[in-house]
Amino acid sequence: MALVPCQVLRAAILLSYCSILCNYKAIDMPAHQTYGGSWKFLTFIDLVIQAVFFGICVLTDLSSLLTRGNDSQEQERQLKKLISLRDWMMAVLAFPVGVFVVTMFWSIYIYDRELVYPKLLDNFIPAWLNHGMHTTVLPFVLIEMRTTHHQYPSRSCGLAAVCTFAVGYILWVCWIHHVTGVWVYPLLEHLSPGVKIIFFAAVTVIINVLYLVGEVLNNYIWDTQK
C-alpha cells in the first residue's frame, strides 16, 4: 500500500479506538465503581494498548512525512526511535494481547457466555460496542501487519517481555481477589486452586505462542527470512 492510504487507515483505526474507549468509559456499570475499575479487565487494557499503538503509528507516519527530504540527522534519529517503539509494541503487546483477547473471549463465550460475559452485561453494553472491544481488534492488527513490515526484537527478549506482561496481569487479578474476595472473571470462581494454577500457566503459554505466531506471520508476509 502507498504511504498516504496507510496513514488514513491508521488514523481511522485510531479514531475508532478512541470512540470505543470513550463510549465504554461513559457506561454507568457497577463494575467500573469497584476496586480496580476498568483496569481490572484485560479487554480494557488491550483497548488502551491498541489505541496507544495506533497513536504511535500515526505519529510515526506524520514524522516520516515531515522529515522526508530533510537532511537533519537528529530528526532521523528521533524517527528511528519512534519506528523501534512502534515495532516493539506491535510484537510484544498489540499482536499477542489483541489476538489473545479475541480468541479467548469468543472461545469461552461460545462454550458458556456466563463464564466470561454474563447476559446481564447486555443491559449496559450494546452489541456494536461488544464487537468493537472483542472482534475488530483482530482484523485491525492483521491489517497493520499486512501494510507495514515490523522489525521484531530478539526472540528471547520478546518472549521475556510477553511473559512479564502475562505474569503481571495474573498477579494483578490475584491481588484484586485478595482485596475484594471476588474474581474478575466468573470462570475463575468455578476452578479449584490447583486448576487455577494450571489455567494461569496455560494462559502464559498461549500468549507466548501467539507472540511466535506473530513473528512467523510477519516473516511470511514480508519474506524477511529470504
C-alpha positions in Angstrom: 0.0 0.0 0.0 1.1 3.6 -0.6 2.1 5.7 2.4 -0.9 8.1 2.2 -3.6 5.3 2.2 -1.8 3.7 5.2 -1.9 7.0 7.0 -5.6 7.4 6.5 -6.3 3.8 7.5 -4.3 4.1 10.7 -5.8 7.4 11.6 -9.3 5.9 11.1 -8.4 2.9 13.3 -7.1 5.2 16.0 -10.3 7.3 15.9 -12.4 4.1 16.2 -10.5 3.0 19.3 -10.8 6.5 20.8 -14.6 6.3 20.2 -14.8 2.8 21.7 -12.9 3.8 24.8 -15.0 7.0 25.3 -18.3 5.1 24.9 -17.1 2.3 27.2 -16.0 4.7 29.9 -19.3 6.5 29.6 -21.3 3.4 30.6 -22.6 3.6 34.2 -21.7 0.0 35.0 -21.3 -1.2 38.6 -18.0 -3.0 37.8 -16.5 0.4 37.0 -17.1 1.6 40.6 -15.4 -1.4 42.3 -11.7 -1.9 43.2 -9.5 -1.7 40.1 -12.2 0.0 38.0 -12.0 -0.8 34.2 -8.3 -1.6 34.6 -9.0 -5.0 36.1 -10.3 -6.2 32.7 -7.9 -7.4 30.1 -10.3 -6.2 27.4 -10.0 -2.6 28.6 -6.2 -2.9 29.0 -6.0 -4.2 25.4 -8.1 -1.4 24.1 -5.7 1.1 25.7 -2.7 -0.8 24.2 -4.2 -0.8 20.7 -5.1 2.9 21.0 -1.6 3.8 22.1 0.0 1.6 19.5 -2.0 3.1 16.6 -1.4 6.5 18.0 2.4 5.8 17.7 1.8 4.5 14.2 0.1 7.8 13.2 2.8 9.8 14.9 5.4 7.8 13.0 3.7 8.4 9.7 3.5 12.1 10.4 7.1 12.3 11.4 8.1 10.4 8.3 6.3 12.9 6.1 7.7 15.9 7.9 11.3 14.6 7.7 11.1 13.5 4.1 13.7 15.4 2.1 15.2 16.7 5.4 18.9 16.0 6.0 18.7 16.6 9.8 20.4 13.7 11.5 18.7 14.5 14.8 15.2 14.2 13.2 16.3 11.0 11.6 17.4 9.5 14.9 14.1 10.5 16.5 12.2 8.9 13.7 14.2 5.7 14.1 13.3 5.7 17.8 9.6 6.0 17.0 9.8 3.2 14.5 11.6 1.0 17.0 8.9 1.7 19.7 6.2 1.0 17.1 7.7 -2.3 16.1 8.3 -3.3 19.7 4.7 -2.6 20.7 3.4 -4.5 17.7 5.5 -7.5 18.5 5.1 -7.7 22.3 1.7 -6.2 23.1 -0.6 -5.2 20.2 -0.5 -8.6 18.3 -0.2 -11.2 21.1 -2.5 -9.5 23.6 -5.0 -8.4 20.9 -5.3 -11.9 19.3 -5.4 -13.5 22.8 -8.3 -11.3 23.9 -10.3 -12.1 20.7 -9.7 -15.8 20.6 -10.1 -16.5 24.3 -13.2 -14.3 24.7 -15.1 -15.8 21.8 -14.0 -19.4 22.6 -15.3 -19.1 26.2 -18.4 -17.1 25.1 -19.4 -19.8 22.6 -18.9 -22.5 25.3 -20.8 -20.7 28.1 -21.1 -16.9 27.9 -21.9 -16.7 31.7 -18.3 -17.6 32.4 -16.8 -14.5 30.7 -19.6 -12.1 29.6 -22.8 -12.6 31.6 -26.1 -11.9 29.8 -26.7 -9.1 32.4 -24.0 -7.0 30.6 -26.3 -6.8 27.5 -28.2 -4.2 29.5 -25.2 -2.0 29.7 -23.0 -2.7 26.7 -24.6 -2.6 23.2 -23.7 -5.2 20.6 -21.7 -2.9 18.4 -19.5 -1.9 21.4 -19.0 -5.5 22.4 -17.7 -6.3 18.9 -15.6 -3.2 18.9 -13.9 -4.5 22.1 -13.7 -8.2 21.2 -13.9 -8.6 17.4 -12.5 -5.8 15.3 -9.2 -5.9 17.3 -8.1 -8.9 15.2 -8.7 -7.5 11.7 -7.2 -4.2 12.7 -4.0 -5.7 13.9 -3.8 -8.0 10.9 -4.3 -5.1 8.5 -1.4 -3.3 10.3 0.8 -6.3 9.9 0.0 -6.6 6.3 0.6 -2.9 5.4 3.8 -2.4 7.3 6.9 -4.6 8.0 7.7 -4.6 11.7 11.2 -5.5 13.0 10.8 -8.0 15.8 13.2 -7.9 18.8 15.4 -10.9 19.6 13.2 -13.9 20.4 14.5 -14.2 24.0 13.8 -10.5 24.7 10.4 -10.6 23.1 9.3 -13.7 25.0 10.6 -12.3 28.2 8.6 -9.1 27.7 5.4 -11.1 26.9 5.9 -13.3 30.0 6.4 -10.2 32.1 3.1 -8.8 30.9 1.2 -12.1 31.3 2.5 -12.8 34.8 2.0 -9.1 35.8 -1.7 -9.3 34.8 -2.2 -12.6 36.5 -0.7 -11.2 39.7 -3.0 -8.2 39.4 -6.1 -10.4 39.1 -5.0 -12.4 42.1 -4.4 -9.2 44.1 -7.9 -7.9 43.3 -9.3 -11.2 44.6 -7.2 -10.9 47.7 -8.6 -7.4 48.3 -12.2 -7.9 47.3 -12.7 -11.6 47.6 -14.2 -11.7 44.1 -12.5 -12.9 41.0 -12.5 -10.6 38.0 -13.9 -13.3 35.7 -16.7 -15.6 36.7 -14.8 -18.5 35.2 -12.3 -18.5 38.0 -15.0 -18.9 40.6 -15.5 -22.5 39.3 -11.9 -23.6 39.3 -10.1 -25.2 42.3 -6.8 -23.7 43.4 -4.8 -26.4 41.6 -6.8 -26.0 38.4 -6.3 -22.2 38.6 -2.5 -22.6 38.7 -2.8 -24.8 35.6 -5.1 -22.3 33.9 -2.8 -19.4 34.6 0.2 -21.4 33.3 -1.7 -22.3 30.2 -2.7 -18.7 29.6 1.0 -17.7 29.8 2.0 -20.4 27.4 -0.8 -19.4 24.9 0.2 -15.7 24.9 3.9 -16.7 24.3 2.7 -19.0 21.4 0.8 -16.1 19.9 4.0 -14.0 20.1 5.8 -16.6 18.0 2.8 -16.8 15.6 3.1 -13.1 15.1 6.8 -13.3 14.4 6.3 -16.2 11.9 3.4 -14.4 10.2 5.4 -11.2 9.9 8.3 -13.0 8.4 5.9 -14.9 6.0 4.1 -11.8 4.8 7.3 -9.8 4.2 9.6 -12.7 3.3 12.4 -11.4 5.6 14.0 -14.8 6.0 14.9 -14.9 2.3 
